[in-house]
Amino acid sequence: MNKDRVEGKMKDMGGRVERQVGEWTDDPEKQVHGTAKQVEGKVQNTIGKAKDAASRAADDAKARDEERAKERAEADRQQDRRAS
């Protein structure tokens, strides 16, 4: 979990509280501000999720590349032994 996901979730929760307080106090300005803060938090959280997914994909690709390199090196060693 990265910084964007944590900050986004906190903004979302803070916005929810502010929106709810605006509803209880019949303050439309607070309601709108709270809703906007919620949306901002949800967007930031989604960006964080995308970054996490991209990072995982890059790590997986790197691991596959390393495994293939090991397999090629082993195949080359076996070929060299047969040629000797």
C-alpha positions as a LaTeX table, in Angstrom:
\begin{tabular}{lrrr}
\hline
Residue & $x$ (\AA) & $y$ (\AA) & $z$ (\AA) \\
\hline
Met1 & 0.00 & 0.00 & 0.00 \\
Asn2 & 1.49 & 3.30 & $-1.04$ \\
Lys3 & 1.22 & 6.87 & 0.22 \\
Asp4 & $-1.54$ & 7.81 & $-2.26$ \\
Arg5 & $-3.81$ & 5.03 & $-1.03$ \\
Val6 & $-3.38$ & 5.99 & 2.62 \\
Glu7 & $-3.83$ & 9.73 & 2.02 \\
Gly8 & $-6.78$ & 9.09 & $-0.29$ \\
Lys9 & $-8.55$ & 6.93 & 2.26 \\
Met10 & $-8.00$ & 9.57 & 4.95 \\
Lys11 & $-9.43$ & 12.33 & 2.72 \\
Asp12 & $-12.40$ & 10.12 & 1.87 \\
Met13 & $-13.15$ & 9.48 & 5.54 \\
Gly14 & $-12.63$ & 13.14 & 6.49 \\
Gly15 & $-14.95$ & 14.20 & 3.69 \\
Arg16 & $-17.57$ & 11.73 & 4.84 \\
Val17 & $-17.48$ & 13.17 & 8.35 \\
Glu18 & $-17.67$ & 16.74 & 7.05 \\
Arg19 & $-20.56$ & 15.91 & 4.73 \\
Gln20 & $-22.43$ & 14.19 & 7.55 \\
Val21 & $-21.90$ & 17.14 & 9.91 \\
Gly22 & $-23.23$ & 19.41 & 7.15 \\
Glu23 & $-26.34$ & 17.25 & 6.88 \\
Trp24 & $-26.91$ & 17.28 & 10.65 \\
Thr25 & $-26.43$ & 21.05 & 10.88 \\
Asp26 & $-28.31$ & 21.75 & 7.66 \\
Asp27 & $-25.21$ & 23.46 & 6.20 \\
Pro28 & $-25.18$ & 22.89 & 2.43 \\
Glu29 & $-21.72$ & 24.44 & 2.06 \\
Lys30 & $-20.22$ & 21.86 & 4.44 \\
Gln31 & $-22.09$ & 19.10 & 2.64 \\
Val32 & $-20.70$ & 20.14 & $-0.73$ \\
His33 & $-17.17$ & 20.63 & 0.61 \\
Gly34 & $-17.30$ & 17.24 & 2.33 \\
Thr35 & $-18.56$ & 15.52 & $-0.81$ \\
Ala36 & $-15.81$ & 17.15 & $-2.87$ \\
Lys37 & $-13.22$ & 16.00 & $-0.34$ \\
Gln38 & $-14.63$ & 12.47 & $-0.53$ \\
Val39 & $-14.35$ & 12.46 & $-4.31$ \\
Glu40 & $-10.79$ & 13.77 & $-4.13$ \\
Gly41 & $-9.92$ & 11.01 & $-1.69$ \\
Lys42 & $-11.50$ & 8.30 & $-3.83$ \\
Val43 & $-9.60$ & 9.52 & $-6.90$ \\
Gln44 & $-6.30$ & 9.60 & $-5.00$ \\
Asn45 & $-6.96$ & 6.12 & $-3.62$ \\
Thr46 & $-7.68$ & 4.83 & $-7.14$ \\
Ile47 & $-4.43$ & 6.36 & $-8.40$ \\
Gly48 & $-2.61$ & 4.62 & $-5.56$ \\
Lys49 & $-4.19$ & 1.30 & $-6.50$ \\
Ala50 & $-3.09$ & 1.78 & $-10.12$ \\
Lys51 & 0.46 & 2.55 & $-9.00$ \\
Asp52 & 0.48 & $-0.57$ & $-6.83$ \\
Ala53 & $-0.76$ & $-2.69$ & $-9.72$ \\
Ala54 & 1.87 & $-1.25$ & $-12.07$ \\
Ser55 & 4.59 & $-1.89$ & $-9.50$ \\
Arg56 & 3.46 & $-5.50$ & $-9.04$ \\
Ala57 & 3.38 & $-6.03$ & $-12.80$ \\
Ala58 & 6.90 & $-4.62$ & $-13.16$ \\
Asp59 & 8.17 & $-6.81$ & $-10.32$ \\
Asp60 & 6.54 & $-9.89$ & $-11.89$ \\
Ala61 & 8.06 & $-9.10$ & $-15.29$ \\
Lys62 & 11.49 & $-8.64$ & $-13.72$ \\
Ala63 & 11.21 & $-11.96$ & $-11.89$ \\
Arg64 & 10.17 & $-13.73$ & $-15.12$ \\
Asp65 & 13.09 & $-12.16$ & $-17.00$ \\
Glu66 & 15.54 & $-13.26$ & $-14.29$ \\
Glu67 & 14.14 & $-16.80$ & $-14.35$ \\
Arg68 & 14.44 & $-16.98$ & $-18.14$ \\
Ala69 & 18.03 & $-15.72$ & $-17.95$ \\
Lys70 & 18.86 & $-18.48$ & $-15.45$ \\
Glu71 & 17.22 & $-21.08$ & $-17.69$ \\
Arg72 & 19.18 & $-19.83$ & $-20.73$ \\
Ala73 & 22.45 & $-19.88$ & $-18.77$ \\
Glu74 & 21.77 & $-23.45$ & $-17.63$ \\
Ala75 & 20.90 & $-24.51$ & $-21.18$ \\
Asp76 & 24.13 & $-22.92$ & $-22.42$ \\
Arg77 & 26.16 & $-24.77$ & $-19.76$ \\
Gln78 & 24.57 & $-28.06$ & $-20.73$ \\
Gln79 & 25.28 & $-27.38$ & $-24.40$ \\
Asp80 & 28.92 & $-26.58$ & $-23.59$ \\
Arg81 & 29.25 & $-29.86$ & $-21.64$ \\
Arg82 & 27.85 & $-31.82$ & $-24.55$ \\
Ala83 & 30.20 & $-30.09$ & $-26.98$ \\
Ser84 & 33.27 & $-30.92$ & $-24.84$ \\
\hline
\end{tabular}
